[in-house]
Amino acid sequence: MNVIGAIELKNITVHSAFVDTVNVPTILAFFDHLKAAYANAPKIHVILDQAGYHRSHELQKQAAAKNIVLHLLPPYSPNLNPIERLWKVMNEHTRNNVFFESARQFKDAIAHFFHTTIPNIKPLLRARINDNFQVINPVSSG
C-alpha cells in the first residue's frame, strides 16, 4: 500500500492519495491535486525527502512549471519532515498491535484513518506535528 501525503502545518490540513506505485507521474498527479486545493496560492512549497523520484530532474522541472517549490531535506533526516510524524500517528491509530486478516482490511483501516480519524484528532495532530524547530549554534572550536 502506497500513500502520498502532504500536511499544511498552519491548520493541520492533510492531503493524501492512495497509489499503486510512487513514482514521478503519481507525484506529479498529487501536485495537481495540491494546485487545485490551493488554487489561489501563487506558489506552493513542498518539503521532500531524498527519494530518487523526488530528486528527478523531470519532477523538478514539472514542479517549477506548476509554481511548486521543492525543498529537499538532508539525507537521513526524517525527524525534520513533518509528514513523518503523521505517519507515526497513523501507525499508532491503525496498525500497532493489530492483526489484519486480509490486505483489504489493512487498506480499509488506513483509509479510515485518513478520511474519518484525522478530522477528529486535529488537536492531537497539532501537538504532535508542528514546525517548532530550534537552531542550535555549533560550539566554535577555537
C-alpha positions in Angstrom: 0.0 0.0 0.0 1.4 3.4 -1.0 0.2 6.7 0.3 1.4 10.0 -0.9 0.8 12.7 1.7 1.2 16.4 2.4 0.3 18.4 5.5 -0.2 22.1 5.8 1.1 23.0 9.2 -0.8 26.2 9.6 -4.2 24.5 10.1 -3.2 20.8 10.0 -4.9 20.1 6.7 -3.9 16.7 5.4 -3.9 15.8 1.7 -3.4 12.2 0.7 -3.5 9.9 -2.4 -3.6 6.1 -2.5 -1.5 5.0 -5.4 -0.3 1.7 -6.8 3.3 2.9 -7.2 5.1 6.0 -6.0 6.9 7.5 -9.0 7.3 10.7 -10.9 3.9 10.5 -12.6 2.0 9.8 -9.4 3.8 12.5 -7.6 3.0 15.0 -10.4 -0.7 13.9 -10.2 -0.6 14.6 -6.5 0.9 18.0 -7.2 -2.0 18.7 -9.5 -4.3 17.9 -6.5 -2.4 20.3 -4.3 -2.6 23.0 -7.0 -6.4 22.5 -7.2 -6.7 22.6 -3.4 -4.6 25.9 -3.2 -5.8 27.4 -6.5 -5.2 31.0 -5.2 -1.7 30.4 -3.9 1.0 32.0 -6.1 3.4 29.3 -5.0 3.3 26.1 -3.0 6.3 24.9 -1.0 6.7 21.2 -0.6 9.2 19.5 1.7 10.5 16.2 0.4 13.0 13.5 1.5 15.8 12.4 -0.7 14.0 9.5 -2.5 15.2 9.2 -6.1 11.9 10.2 -7.6 11.9 13.4 -5.6 15.3 14.3 -7.0 14.3 13.5 -10.5 15.1 16.3 -13.0 11.7 15.7 -14.6 9.9 16.1 -11.3 11.8 19.3 -10.5 11.1 20.7 -14.0 7.4 19.9 -13.9 7.0 21.2 -10.3 8.6 24.5 -11.3 6.2 24.8 -14.2 3.3 24.4 -11.7 4.8 27.0 -9.4 5.6 24.4 -6.8 8.9 25.0 -5.0 10.6 21.8 -3.9 12.7 21.7 -0.7 14.8 18.6 -0.3 15.8 17.6 3.2 19.3 16.5 4.0 19.7 12.7 3.7 18.7 10.5 6.6 16.8 13.3 8.4 13.2 12.0 8.8 12.9 13.9 12.1 12.9 17.2 10.0 9.9 16.1 7.9 6.5 16.8 9.5 4.8 14.2 7.3 6.9 11.5 9.0 5.2 12.5 12.3 1.8 12.0 10.6 2.9 8.5 9.5 3.8 7.7 13.1 0.4 8.8 14.4 -1.3 6.8 11.6 0.6 3.7 12.7 -0.4 4.3 16.3 -4.1 4.6 15.4 -4.4 1.9 12.8 -1.6 -0.6 12.7 0.3 -1.0 16.0 -0.6 -4.3 17.7 -3.4 -5.1 15.3 -3.7 -8.3 13.2 -5.4 -7.8 9.9 -6.8 -10.9 8.3 -6.6 -9.5 4.8 -4.9 -6.8 2.8 -8.3 -5.3 2.2 -8.8 -4.9 6.0 -5.4 -3.3 6.3 -6.2 -0.8 3.4 -9.6 0.0 4.8 -8.1 0.8 8.2 -5.6 3.2 6.7 -8.2 4.8 4.5 -10.5 5.2 7.6 -7.6 7.0 9.4 -7.2 9.5 6.6 -10.9 10.0 5.9 -12.5 9.7 9.3 -10.0 9.8 12.1 -7.9 12.8 11.1 -10.7 15.3 11.4 -11.5 14.0 14.9 -7.9 14.2 16.2 -6.7 17.6 15.0 -5.8 18.8 18.5 -3.5 15.8 18.9 -2.0 16.3 15.5 -1.4 20.0 16.2 0.6 19.0 19.3 2.5 16.2 17.6 3.1 17.7 14.2 4.5 21.2 14.3 7.4 23.2 13.0 8.8 24.3 16.3 12.4 23.7 15.5 15.3 25.4 17.2 18.5 26.4 15.5 21.4 25.4 17.7 24.7 27.2 17.0 27.6 24.8 16.9 30.3 25.3 19.6 33.2 27.0 18.0 36.5 25.2 18.2 38.9 28.0 18.8 
